[in-house]
Amino acid sequence: MAKQDVAVAMRWSDMDVNAHVNNVVLMRYLEEARIRFMIDLFGVHTGPDAILVAHQEMDYIKPLLYSVEPLRMSVWITRLGRSGFDIGYEIWDESGDLCALAEVTLVTIHAETQRPCRIPEDMRAALDPALGERVPLRRRVKGE
């Protein structure tokens, strides 16, 4: 399964004074795609644990311009650890040009202790088929 395409609607108000989609909005698009992706993988999470964002990184490749057509995002799991996992993203514009690459680290937190906890086995089983390659972020490619 690896990569899954997710369509995310854009809003006119997503643009900034420079007439392209604001960088903060791109992070919101990651959230929207992540929620849809995770619901497709294992439904609405209702367990005693929370899944929290621990780290986000994005490379902006090309300005994203507003379009009435939804943008296409490719989403997949790039790392599956003991208590956390990474999700990779590609953001494509309506012309099919790559506009951004991103990777987000999520950590499973036990509700009572507020400490990282092991990813539940049923969740791990749902995440594993979506495991693919790491995102070639500039810092990683350049070895920084």
Biotite code that builds the C-alpha atoms (Angstrom):
import biotite.structure as struc

atoms = struc.array([
    struc.Atom([0.000, 0.000, 0.000], chain_id="A", res_id=1, res_name="MET", atom_name="CA", element="C"),
    struc.Atom([2.786, 2.459, 0.951], chain_id="A", res_id=2, res_name="ALA", atom_name="CA", element="C"),
    struc.Atom([1.658, 5.850, -0.442], chain_id="A", res_id=3, res_name="LYS", atom_name="CA", element="C"),
    struc.Atom([-1.972, 6.906, -0.316], chain_id="A", res_id=4, res_name="GLN", atom_name="CA", element="C"),
    struc.Atom([-3.313, 9.937, -2.186], chain_id="A", res_id=5, res_name="ASP", atom_name="CA", element="C"),
    struc.Atom([-5.470, 12.369, -0.231], chain_id="A", res_id=6, res_name="VAL", atom_name="CA", element="C"),
    struc.Atom([-7.315, 15.310, -1.810], chain_id="A", res_id=7, res_name="ALA", atom_name="CA", element="C"),
    struc.Atom([-7.447, 18.453, 0.325], chain_id="A", res_id=8, res_name="VAL", atom_name="CA", element="C"),
    struc.Atom([-9.644, 21.419, -0.567], chain_id="A", res_id=9, res_name="ALA", atom_name="CA", element="C"),
    struc.Atom([-8.039, 24.843, -0.681], chain_id="A", res_id=10, res_name="MET", atom_name="CA", element="C"),
    struc.Atom([-9.734, 28.046, 0.453], chain_id="A", res_id=11, res_name="ARG", atom_name="CA", element="C"),
    struc.Atom([-9.353, 31.503, -1.043], chain_id="A", res_id=12, res_name="TRP", atom_name="CA", element="C"),
    struc.Atom([-8.341, 32.764, 2.406], chain_id="A", res_id=13, res_name="SER", atom_name="CA", element="C"),
    struc.Atom([-5.373, 30.341, 2.448], chain_id="A", res_id=14, res_name="ASP", atom_name="CA", element="C"),
    struc.Atom([-3.408, 32.810, 0.325], chain_id="A", res_id=15, res_name="MET", atom_name="CA", element="C"),
    struc.Atom([-1.211, 35.459, 1.857], chain_id="A", res_id=16, res_name="ASP", atom_name="CA", element="C"),
    struc.Atom([-0.141, 38.919, 0.704], chain_id="A", res_id=17, res_name="VAL", atom_name="CA", element="C"),
    struc.Atom([2.348, 37.304, -1.713], chain_id="A", res_id=18, res_name="ASN", atom_name="CA", element="C"),
    struc.Atom([-0.562, 35.621, -3.581], chain_id="A", res_id=19, res_name="ALA", atom_name="CA", element="C"),
    struc.Atom([0.485, 32.068, -2.733], chain_id="A", res_id=20, res_name="HIS", atom_name="CA", element="C"),
    struc.Atom([-0.701, 29.664, -0.053], chain_id="A", res_id=21, res_name="VAL", atom_name="CA", element="C"),
    struc.Atom([0.843, 30.654, 3.268], chain_id="A", res_id=22, res_name="ASN", atom_name="CA", element="C"),
    struc.Atom([3.427, 28.316, 4.793], chain_id="A", res_id=23, res_name="ASN", atom_name="CA", element="C"),
    struc.Atom([1.386, 27.944, 8.000], chain_id="A", res_id=24, res_name="VAL", atom_name="CA", element="C"),
    struc.Atom([-1.579, 26.798, 5.940], chain_id="A", res_id=25, res_name="VAL", atom_name="CA", element="C"),
    struc.Atom([0.585, 24.085, 4.376], chain_id="A", res_id=26, res_name="LEU", atom_name="CA", element="C"),
    struc.Atom([1.095, 22.692, 7.896], chain_id="A", res_id=27, res_name="MET", atom_name="CA", element="C"),
    struc.Atom([-2.696, 22.685, 8.315], chain_id="A", res_id=28, res_name="ARG", atom_name="CA", element="C"),
    struc.Atom([-2.960, 20.712, 5.075], chain_id="A", res_id=29, res_name="TYR", atom_name="CA", element="C"),
    struc.Atom([-0.585, 18.147, 6.603], chain_id="A", res_id=30, res_name="LEU", atom_name="CA", element="C"),
    struc.Atom([-2.918, 17.847, 9.572], chain_id="A", res_id=31, res_name="GLU", atom_name="CA", element="C"),
    struc.Atom([-5.991, 17.392, 7.357], chain_id="A", res_id=32, res_name="GLU", atom_name="CA", element="C"),
    struc.Atom([-4.283, 14.748, 5.227], chain_id="A", res_id=33, res_name="ALA", atom_name="CA", element="C"),
    struc.Atom([-2.912, 12.998, 8.337], chain_id="A", res_id=34, res_name="ARG", atom_name="CA", element="C"),
    struc.Atom([-6.341, 12.740, 9.959], chain_id="A", res_id=35, res_name="ILE", atom_name="CA", element="C"),
    struc.Atom([-7.931, 11.322, 6.801], chain_id="A", res_id=36, res_name="ARG", atom_name="CA", element="C"),
    struc.Atom([-5.012, 8.919, 6.307], chain_id="A", res_id=37, res_name="PHE", atom_name="CA", element="C"),
    struc.Atom([-5.159, 7.651, 9.884], chain_id="A", res_id=38, res_name="MET", atom_name="CA", element="C"),
    struc.Atom([-8.941, 7.228, 9.812], chain_id="A", res_id=39, res_name="ILE", atom_name="CA", element="C"),
    struc.Atom([-8.523, 5.139, 6.646], chain_id="A", res_id=40, res_name="ASP", atom_name="CA", element="C"),
    struc.Atom([-5.851, 3.035, 8.375], chain_id="A", res_id=41, res_name="LEU", atom_name="CA", element="C"),
    struc.Atom([-7.454, 2.363, 11.753], chain_id="A", res_id=42, res_name="PHE", atom_name="CA", element="C"),
    struc.Atom([-10.635, 4.347, 12.133], chain_id="A", res_id=43, res_name="GLY", atom_name="CA", element="C"),
    struc.Atom([-11.262, 7.028, 14.708], chain_id="A", res_id=44, res_name="VAL", atom_name="CA", element="C"),
    struc.Atom([-8.809, 6.555, 17.573], chain_id="A", res_id=45, res_name="HIS", atom_name="CA", element="C"),
    struc.Atom([-10.799, 6.017, 20.772], chain_id="A", res_id=46, res_name="THR", atom_name="CA", element="C"),
    struc.Atom([-8.276, 4.268, 23.032], chain_id="A", res_id=47, res_name="GLY", atom_name="CA", element="C"),
    struc.Atom([-6.942, 5.504, 26.365], chain_id="A", res_id=48, res_name="PRO", atom_name="CA", element="C"),
    struc.Atom([-3.881, 6.965, 24.677], chain_id="A", res_id=49, res_name="ASP", atom_name="CA", element="C"),
    struc.Atom([-3.338, 10.129, 22.677], chain_id="A", res_id=50, res_name="ALA", atom_name="CA", element="C"),
    struc.Atom([-1.313, 10.589, 19.507], chain_id="A", res_id=51, res_name="ILE", atom_name="CA", element="C"),
    struc.Atom([0.622, 13.851, 19.610], chain_id="A", res_id=52, res_name="LEU", atom_name="CA", element="C"),
    struc.Atom([2.827, 15.662, 17.099], chain_id="A", res_id=53, res_name="VAL", atom_name="CA", element="C"),
    struc.Atom([6.422, 15.680, 18.364], chain_id="A", res_id=54, res_name="ALA", atom_name="CA", element="C"),
    struc.Atom([8.239, 17.128, 15.325], chain_id="A", res_id=55, res_name="HIS", atom_name="CA", element="C"),
    struc.Atom([7.426, 18.617, 11.913], chain_id="A", res_id=56, res_name="GLN", atom_name="CA", element="C"),
    struc.Atom([9.768, 19.391, 9.055], chain_id="A", res_id=57, res_name="GLU", atom_name="CA", element="C"),
    struc.Atom([8.955, 20.723, 5.588], chain_id="A", res_id=58, res_name="MET", atom_name="CA", element="C"),
    struc.Atom([10.931, 21.605, 2.476], chain_id="A", res_id=59, res_name="ASP", atom_name="CA", element="C"),
    struc.Atom([9.195, 24.189, 0.303], chain_id="A", res_id=60, res_name="TYR", atom_name="CA", element="C"),
    struc.Atom([10.002, 23.447, -3.331], chain_id="A", res_id=61, res_name="ILE", atom_name="CA", element="C"),
    struc.Atom([7.614, 25.635, -5.322], chain_id="A", res_id=62, res_name="LYS", atom_name="CA", element="C"),
    struc.Atom([5.013, 28.210, -4.233], chain_id="A", res_id=63, res_name="PRO", atom_name="CA", element="C"),
    struc.Atom([1.557, 26.699, -4.067], chain_id="A", res_id=64, res_name="LEU", atom_name="CA", element="C"),
    struc.Atom([-1.062, 28.869, -5.750], chain_id="A", res_id=65, res_name="LEU", atom_name="CA", element="C"),
    struc.Atom([-4.764, 28.820, -4.985], chain_id="A", res_id=66, res_name="TYR", atom_name="CA", element="C"),
    struc.Atom([-6.918, 26.545, -7.123], chain_id="A", res_id=67, res_name="SER", atom_name="CA", element="C"),
    struc.Atom([-10.577, 25.568, -7.014], chain_id="A", res_id=68, res_name="VAL", atom_name="CA", element="C"),
    struc.Atom([-9.346, 22.009, -7.600], chain_id="A", res_id=69, res_name="GLU", atom_name="CA", element="C"),
    struc.Atom([-8.265, 20.162, -4.447], chain_id="A", res_id=70, res_name="PRO", atom_name="CA", element="C"),
    struc.Atom([-4.561, 19.694, -4.086], chain_id="A", res_id=71, res_name="LEU", atom_name="CA", element="C"),
    struc.Atom([-3.215, 16.162, -4.075], chain_id="A", res_id=72, res_name="ARG", atom_name="CA", element="C"),
    struc.Atom([-1.123, 14.961, -1.208], chain_id="A", res_id=73, res_name="MET", atom_name="CA", element="C"),
    struc.Atom([0.671, 11.624, -1.056], chain_id="A", res_id=74, res_name="SER", atom_name="CA", element="C"),
    struc.Atom([0.869, 10.297, 2.511], chain_id="A", res_id=75, res_name="VAL", atom_name="CA", element="C"),
    struc.Atom([2.655, 7.246, 3.919], chain_id="A", res_id=76, res_name="TRP", atom_name="CA", element="C"),
    struc.Atom([4.436, 5.898, 6.996], chain_id="A", res_id=77, res_name="ILE", atom_name="CA", element="C"),
    struc.Atom([8.206, 6.448, 6.839], chain_id="A", res_id=78, res_name="THR", atom_name="CA", element="C"),
    struc.Atom([9.283, 5.030, 10.208], chain_id="A", res_id=79, res_name="ARG", atom_name="CA", element="C"),
    struc.Atom([7.618, 2.810, 12.771], chain_id="A", res_id=80, res_name="LEU", atom_name="CA", element="C"),
    struc.Atom([9.236, 2.874, 16.210], chain_id="A", res_id=81, res_name="GLY", atom_name="CA", element="C"),
    struc.Atom([8.378, 1.607, 19.670], chain_id="A", res_id=82, res_name="ARG", atom_name="CA", element="C"),
    struc.Atom([6.247, 4.554, 20.809], chain_id="A", res_id=83, res_name="SER", atom_name="CA", element="C"),
    struc.Atom([6.217, 6.762, 17.740], chain_id="A", res_id=84, res_name="GLY", atom_name="CA", element="C"),
    struc.Atom([6.045, 6.810, 13.984], chain_id="A", res_id=85, res_name="PHE", atom_name="CA", element="C"),
    struc.Atom([6.764, 9.229, 11.155], chain_id="A", res_id=86, res_name="ASP", atom_name="CA", element="C"),
    struc.Atom([4.449, 10.190, 8.334], chain_id="A", res_id=87, res_name="ILE", atom_name="CA", element="C"),
    struc.Atom([5.808, 11.386, 4.995], chain_id="A", res_id=88, res_name="GLY", atom_name="CA", element="C"),
    struc.Atom([4.047, 13.808, 2.684], chain_id="A", res_id=89, res_name="TYR", atom_name="CA", element="C"),
    struc.Atom([4.311, 15.089, -0.868], chain_id="A", res_id=90, res_name="GLU", atom_name="CA", element="C"),
    struc.Atom([2.166, 18.100, -1.805], chain_id="A", res_id=91, res_name="ILE", atom_name="CA", element="C"),
    struc.Atom([1.328, 18.404, -5.510], chain_id="A", res_id=92, res_name="TRP", atom_name="CA", element="C"),
    struc.Atom([-0.380, 21.313, -7.275], chain_id="A", res_id=93, res_name="ASP", atom_name="CA", element="C"),
    struc.Atom([-3.109, 21.008, -9.927], chain_id="A", res_id=94, res_name="GLU", atom_name="CA", element="C"),
    struc.Atom([-0.454, 20.880, -12.690], chain_id="A", res_id=95, res_name="SER", atom_name="CA", element="C"),
    struc.Atom([1.191, 17.863, -11.084], chain_id="A", res_id=96, res_name="GLY", atom_name="CA", element="C"),
    struc.Atom([4.225, 19.810, -9.862], chain_id="A", res_id=97, res_name="ASP", atom_name="CA", element="C"),
    struc.Atom([5.740, 18.925, -6.509], chain_id="A", res_id=98, res_name="LEU", atom_name="CA", element="C"),
    struc.Atom([5.407, 21.937, -4.187], chain_id="A", res_id=99, res_name="CYS", atom_name="CA", element="C"),
    struc.Atom([6.573, 20.586, -0.839], chain_id="A", res_id=100, res_name="ALA", atom_name="CA", element="C"),
    struc.Atom([7.935, 17.573, 1.021], chain_id="A", res_id=101, res_name="LEU", atom_name="CA", element="C"),
    struc.Atom([7.319, 17.020, 4.707], chain_id="A", res_id=102, res_name="ALA", atom_name="CA", element="C"),
    struc.Atom([7.703, 14.543, 7.514], chain_id="A", res_id=103, res_name="GLU", atom_name="CA", element="C"),
    struc.Atom([5.914, 14.579, 10.860], chain_id="A", res_id=104, res_name="VAL", atom_name="CA", element="C"),
    struc.Atom([6.791, 12.532, 13.947], chain_id="A", res_id=105, res_name="THR", atom_name="CA", element="C"),
    struc.Atom([3.863, 11.350, 16.055], chain_id="A", res_id=106, res_name="LEU", atom_name="CA", element="C"),
    struc.Atom([4.180, 9.838, 19.521], chain_id="A", res_id=107, res_name="VAL", atom_name="CA", element="C"),
    struc.Atom([1.668, 7.702, 21.397], chain_id="A", res_id=108, res_name="THR", atom_name="CA", element="C"),
    struc.Atom([1.147, 9.169, 24.880], chain_id="A", res_id=109, res_name="ILE", atom_name="CA", element="C"),
    struc.Atom([-0.521, 7.340, 27.768], chain_id="A", res_id=110, res_name="HIS", atom_name="CA", element="C"),
    struc.Atom([-3.427, 9.479, 28.967], chain_id="A", res_id=111, res_name="ALA", atom_name="CA", element="C"),
    struc.Atom([-2.828, 8.929, 32.699], chain_id="A", res_id=112, res_name="GLU", atom_name="CA", element="C"),
    struc.Atom([0.954, 9.337, 32.864], chain_id="A", res_id=113, res_name="THR", atom_name="CA", element="C"),
    struc.Atom([1.340, 11.753, 29.922], chain_id="A", res_id=114, res_name="GLN", atom_name="CA", element="C"),
    struc.Atom([4.446, 9.739, 28.984], chain_id="A", res_id=115, res_name="ARG", atom_name="CA", element="C"),
    struc.Atom([5.240, 7.966, 25.712], chain_id="A", res_id=116, res_name="PRO", atom_name="CA", element="C"),
    struc.Atom([3.852, 4.452, 25.570], chain_id="A", res_id=117, res_name="CYS", atom_name="CA", element="C"),
    struc.Atom([4.149, 1.495, 23.233], chain_id="A", res_id=118, res_name="ARG", atom_name="CA", element="C"),
    struc.Atom([2.100, 1.731, 20.032], chain_id="A", res_id=119, res_name="ILE", atom_name="CA", element="C"),
    struc.Atom([-0.864, -0.647, 20.488], chain_id="A", res_id=120, res_name="PRO", atom_name="CA", element="C"),
    struc.Atom([-0.495, -3.851, 18.451], chain_id="A", res_id=121, res_name="GLU", atom_name="CA", element="C"),
    struc.Atom([-3.702, -3.274, 16.465], chain_id="A", res_id=122, res_name="ASP", atom_name="CA", element="C"),
    struc.Atom([-2.495, 0.210, 15.491], chain_id="A", res_id=123, res_name="MET", atom_name="CA", element="C"),
    struc.Atom([0.964, -1.133, 14.620], chain_id="A", res_id=124, res_name="ARG", atom_name="CA", element="C"),
    struc.Atom([-0.638, -3.804, 12.417], chain_id="A", res_id=125, res_name="ALA", atom_name="CA", element="C"),
    struc.Atom([-2.587, -1.089, 10.549], chain_id="A", res_id=126, res_name="ALA", atom_name="CA", element="C"),
    struc.Atom([0.482, 1.178, 10.151], chain_id="A", res_id=127, res_name="LEU", atom_name="CA", element="C"),
    struc.Atom([2.906, -1.503, 8.970], chain_id="A", res_id=128, res_name="ASP", atom_name="CA", element="C"),
    struc.Atom([1.443, -2.035, 5.443], chain_id="A", res_id=129, res_name="PRO", atom_name="CA", element="C"),
    struc.Atom([1.739, 1.725, 4.798], chain_id="A", res_id=130, res_name="ALA", atom_name="CA", element="C"),
    struc.Atom([5.482, 1.719, 5.580], chain_id="A", res_id=131, res_name="LEU", atom_name="CA", element="C"),
    struc.Atom([7.617, 3.139, 2.787], chain_id="A", res_id=132, res_name="GLY", atom_name="CA", element="C"),
    struc.Atom([10.794, 5.094, 2.189], chain_id="A", res_id=133, res_name="GLU", atom_name="CA", element="C"),
    struc.Atom([11.960, 8.106, 4.173], chain_id="A", res_id=134, res_name="ARG", atom_name="CA", element="C"),
    struc.Atom([11.249, 11.555, 2.726], chain_id="A", res_id=135, res_name="VAL", atom_name="CA", element="C"),
    struc.Atom([14.310, 12.968, 0.910], chain_id="A", res_id=136, res_name="PRO", atom_name="CA", element="C"),
    struc.Atom([14.347, 16.227, 2.864], chain_id="A", res_id=137, res_name="LEU", atom_name="CA", element="C"),
    struc.Atom([17.198, 18.575, 1.878], chain_id="A", res_id=138, res_name="ARG", atom_name="CA", element="C"),
    struc.Atom([18.927, 18.325, 5.239], chain_id="A", res_id=139, res_name="ARG", atom_name="CA", element="C"),
    struc.Atom([18.939, 14.541, 4.995], chain_id="A", res_id=140, res_name="ARG", atom_name="CA", element="C"),
    struc.Atom([20.123, 14.468, 1.367], chain_id="A", res_id=141, res_name="VAL", atom_name="CA", element="C"),
    struc.Atom([22.913, 16.979, 2.061], chain_id="A", res_id=142, res_name="LYS", atom_name="CA", element="C"),
    struc.Atom([23.932, 15.092, 5.198], chain_id="A", res_id=143, res_name="GLY", atom_name="CA", element="C"),
    struc.Atom([23.455, 17.990, 7.584], chain_id="A", res_id=144, res_name="GLU", atom_name="CA", element="C"),
])
